[in-house]
Amino acid sequence: MRSRYSAYALGRTDYLLATWHPSTRPAHLEALPAGLKWLGLEVRRHEATGPASAVVEFVARSKSGGKAHRLHECSRFVLEAGQWWYVDGQVR
């Protein structure tokens, strides 16, 4: 989760796609908006939901155009071949 947040902060859409599970991965991602600044990540909880699956609840803060934004999401991950993959998330 933290590495994906860092990828968003650095505009690394290639990394985001590379860590997205193939079953739910979009064909491409739009470039992140110019002027968007990520301010912080708070991981609220993480829990194993099975031997190779987990949920991470987080809040990510950003600022764009002088306005503060907050993304609160519960993300699902699966472990396959030694790598954790982002599957999807539910915005809260």
C-alpha positions in Angstrom: 0.0 0.0 0.0 2.7 2.5 0.9 4.6 1.8 -2.3 1.4 2.5 -4.3 0.9 5.8 -2.4 4.5 6.7 -3.2 3.8 5.9 -6.9 0.8 8.2 -6.9 2.9 11.0 -5.2 5.6 10.6 -7.9 3.2 10.3 -10.8 4.4 6.7 -11.5 1.4 5.3 -13.3 3.6 2.6 -14.8 4.2 1.2 -11.2 0.5 1.5 -10.4 -0.4 -0.7 -13.4 2.5 -3.1 -12.7 1.2 -3.8 -9.2 -2.5 -4.0 -10.2 -3.9 -7.5 -10.5 -4.4 -8.5 -14.1 -8.0 -9.5 -13.5 -9.0 -5.9 -12.6 -6.2 -3.8 -14.1 -7.4 -1.1 -16.6 -5.7 -0.9 -20.0 -4.2 2.5 -19.1 -4.3 5.2 -16.5 -4.7 8.9 -17.2 -1.9 11.1 -16.2 -2.4 12.5 -12.7 -3.6 16.1 -12.6 -1.0 18.8 -12.9 -0.5 20.6 -9.6 -1.8 17.7 -7.5 0.3 17.4 -4.4 0.0 14.4 -2.1 0.3 15.3 1.6 0.2 12.1 3.5 -0.9 8.6 4.1 -2.5 7.1 7.2 -3.0 3.3 7.2 -5.9 2.8 9.6 -6.0 -1.0 9.6 -4.8 -4.0 7.7 -6.0 -7.5 8.1 -5.5 -10.9 6.5 -8.8 -12.1 5.0 -7.3 -15.5 4.0 -4.0 -17.2 3.5 -3.2 -15.1 0.4 -5.5 -12.1 0.7 -5.7 -8.9 2.8 -7.6 -5.7 3.2 -5.9 -2.3 3.9 -8.0 0.7 5.1 -6.3 4.0 4.5 -6.8 7.7 4.2 -4.6 9.7 1.7 -4.6 13.4 1.8 -3.9 15.7 -1.2 -4.2 19.2 -2.4 -5.1 20.5 -5.8 -6.1 24.0 -6.9 -5.9 25.3 -3.4 -8.4 22.7 -2.2 -7.7 19.9 0.2 -8.9 16.4 -0.7 -9.2 13.2 1.3 -9.4 9.6 -0.1 -10.7 7.1 2.4 -10.6 3.6 0.9 -10.6 -0.1 1.9 -8.3 -1.8 -0.7 -8.2 -5.5 -1.4 -4.9 -7.3 -2.2 -4.0 -10.9 -3.1 -0.7 -12.6 -2.8 0.3 -14.6 -5.9 3.8 -15.9 -6.8 5.3 -14.0 -3.9 3.9 -10.6 -5.0 1.1 -8.6 -3.5 -1.3 -7.3 -6.1 -3.9 -4.5 -5.7 -7.3 -5.9 -6.7 -9.8 -3.1 -6.1 -11.0 -0.7 -3.4 -14.2 0.6 -1.9 -14.2 4.3 -1.3 -15.7 5.2 2.1 
